[in-house]
Amino acid sequence: MRIKIGSKDALVVVDMQRDFMPGGALPVPDGDKIVPRLNQYIELFFKKGHAIFFTRDWHPADHISFKDQGGMWPPHCVQNTEGAMFHKDLFIPHDNRFIISKGTSRDFDAYSGFQGTILDSLLKERGVKRLFVGGVATDYCVKNTALGGINLGYQVFLLSDGIKGVDVNPGDSQRAIEEMLQAGAVAVSIEDLS
């Protein structure tokens, strides 16, 4: 399958933050291993002048998702901390890129890059019709961002070689991929794009 990247396409890189990398507060196993592949996608979109969106958790210190607040996760990606920064090797262009912060208020959690953000508005302003989604974690924020995009009417391509899952329960990532594909996402790899 060959897919030509066009002006109505955007790349969405999900949550490639230090706390989600090995050694971080909430590590995704081998999450750092997809940085080189994601950089290839970023360079492809950047060279063509197409929009690139980087989502990030940007939580207050007392966020509802944290265990000490009754949530299920250890504190992670607290605003303005090292753990909330993007992976040091992730290519973040200066032009035509947007940082989308989610989970920014204490009482609202957001797995999708669309929840409580202006992502949909920014995409619509640019006439975007197709989204190419990669990052971490396959079974949480990647899944919910992809499904959110589908529900909002975008055609979604899942970057199968640019995702990693946390697998709290064994097989969660594979089940998430199947759920995305059943909802209408199309799995692609870097070799499919031009």
CORCORTA-V355539 format. One record per residue. N is the residue number from 1. RES is the residue in one small letter. BURIAL is + if it has 16 or more other ideal C-beta (glycine too) atoms within 10 Angstrom, else -. D_FIRST is the distance of its C-alpha to the first C-alpha in Angstrom with 1 decimal. Layout:
BEGIN
{{N | RES | BURIAL | D_FIRST} {N | RES | BURIAL | D_FIRST}}
END
This chain:
BEGIN
{{1 | m | - | 0.0} {2 | r | - | 3.8} {3 | i | - | 6.6} {4 | k | - | 10.0} {5 | i | + | 12.8} {6 | g | - | 15.7} {7 | s | - | 19.3} {8 | k | - | 18.8} {9 | d | + | 16.8} {10 | a | + | 18.7} {11 | l | + | 18.4} {12 | v | + | 20.7} {13 | v | + | 22.0} {14 | v | + | 24.1} {15 | d | + | 27.5} {16 | m | + | 27.2} {17 | q | + | 30.9} {18 | r | + | 33.5} {19 | d | + | 34.8} {20 | f | + | 31.5} {21 | m | + | 31.2} {22 | p | - | 33.2} {23 | g | - | 36.8} {24 | g | + | 36.5} {25 | a | + | 38.2} {26 | l | + | 35.3} {27 | p | + | 32.9} {28 | v | + | 29.4} {29 | p | - | 29.2} {30 | d | - | 27.3} {31 | g | + | 26.4} {32 | d | + | 27.2} {33 | k | - | 24.7} {34 | i | + | 21.7} {35 | v | + | 23.5} {36 | p | - | 22.2} {37 | r | + | 18.5} {38 | l | + | 19.4} {39 | n | + | 21.2} {40 | q | - | 18.1} {41 | y | + | 16.5} {42 | i | + | 19.9} {43 | e | - | 20.4} {44 | l | + | 17.2} {45 | f | + | 18.3} {46 | f | + | 21.9} {47 | k | - | 21.5} {48 | k | - | 19.9} {49 | g | - | 22.8} {50 | h | + | 21.0} {51 | a | + | 22.8} {52 | i | + | 22.6} {53 | f | + | 24.5} {54 | f | + | 26.0} {55 | t | + | 27.6} {56 | r | + | 30.6} {57 | d | + | 33.2} {58 | w | + | 36.5} {59 | h | + | 39.1} {60 | p | - | 42.9} {61 | a | - | 44.9} {62 | d | - | 45.9} {63 | h | + | 42.6} {64 | i | - | 42.5} {65 | s | + | 39.7} {66 | f | + | 41.9} {67 | k | - | 43.9} {68 | d | - | 47.2} {69 | q | - | 46.5} {70 | g | - | 45.6} {71 | g | - | 41.8} {72 | m | - | 39.7} {73 | w | + | 38.7} {74 | p | - | 40.7} {75 | p | + | 41.3} {76 | h | + | 38.2} {77 | c | + | 36.9} {78 | v | + | 40.3} {79 | q | - | 40.5} {80 | n | - | 41.4} {81 | t | + | 41.4} {82 | e | - | 39.7} {83 | g | + | 37.6} {84 | a | + | 36.1} {85 | m | - | 35.0} {86 | f | + | 31.4} {87 | h | + | 30.6} {88 | k | - | 32.4} {89 | d | - | 29.4} {90 | l | + | 27.0} {91 | f | + | 26.3} {92 | i | - | 27.7} {93 | p | - | 27.8} {94 | h | - | 31.0} {95 | d | - | 29.4} {96 | n | - | 27.3} {97 | r | + | 27.1} {98 | f | + | 28.7} {99 | i | - | 30.3} {100 | i | + | 30.3} {101 | s | + | 33.2} {102 | k | + | 33.4} {103 | g | + | 36.1} {104 | t | + | 38.6} {105 | s | - | 41.5} {106 | r | - | 43.5} {107 | d | - | 43.2} {108 | f | - | 39.5} {109 | d | + | 36.6} {110 | a | + | 33.0} {111 | y | + | 29.9} {112 | s | + | 27.7} {113 | g | + | 27.4} {114 | f | + | 28.3} {115 | q | + | 31.6} {116 | g | - | 34.6} {117 | t | + | 32.7} {118 | i | - | 32.0} {119 | l | + | 28.2} {120 | d | + | 27.5} {121 | s | - | 30.1} {122 | l | - | 28.7} {123 | l | + | 25.2} {124 | k | - | 26.7} {125 | e | - | 29.0} {126 | r | + | 26.0} {127 | g | - | 24.2} {128 | v | + | 21.2} {129 | k | - | 19.0} {130 | r | + | 16.0} {131 | l | + | 16.7} {132 | f | + | 14.9} {133 | v | + | 17.3} {134 | g | + | 18.3} {135 | g | + | 21.7} {136 | v | + | 24.5} {137 | a | + | 25.4} {138 | t | + | 22.5} {139 | d | + | 25.2} {140 | y | + | 27.1} {141 | c | + | 26.3} {142 | v | + | 22.5} {143 | k | + | 22.6} {144 | n | + | 25.1} {145 | t | + | 23.6} {146 | a | + | 20.2} {147 | l | + | 22.3} {148 | g | + | 24.6} {149 | g | + | 21.9} {150 | i | + | 20.7} {151 | n | - | 24.3} {152 | l | - | 24.9} {153 | g | - | 22.3} {154 | y | + | 19.5} {155 | q | + | 15.8} {156 | v | + | 15.2} {157 | f | + | 12.3} {158 | l | + | 13.7} {159 | l | + | 13.4} {160 | s | + | 13.6} {161 | d | + | 14.9} {162 | g | + | 17.2} {163 | i | + | 19.3} {164 | k | + | 22.5} {165 | g | + | 24.9} {166 | v | + | 28.6} {167 | d | + | 29.0} {168 | v | - | 32.6} {169 | n | - | 32.3} {170 | p | - | 30.4} {171 | g | - | 27.0} {172 | d | + | 26.9} {173 | s | + | 23.7} {174 | q | - | 21.8} {175 | r | + | 23.5} {176 | a | + | 22.5} {177 | i | + | 18.8} {178 | e | - | 19.3} {179 | e | - | 21.3} {180 | m | + | 18.7} {181 | l | - | 16.0} {182 | q | - | 18.7} {183 | a | - | 19.7} {184 | g | - | 16.3} {185 | a | + | 14.5} {186 | v | + | 10.8} {187 | a | - | 10.3} {188 | v | + | 8.2} {189 | s | - | 9.6} {190 | i | - | 10.8} {191 | e | - | 8.7} {192 | d | - | 5.6} {193 | l | + | 8.4} {194 | s | - | 10.6}}
END
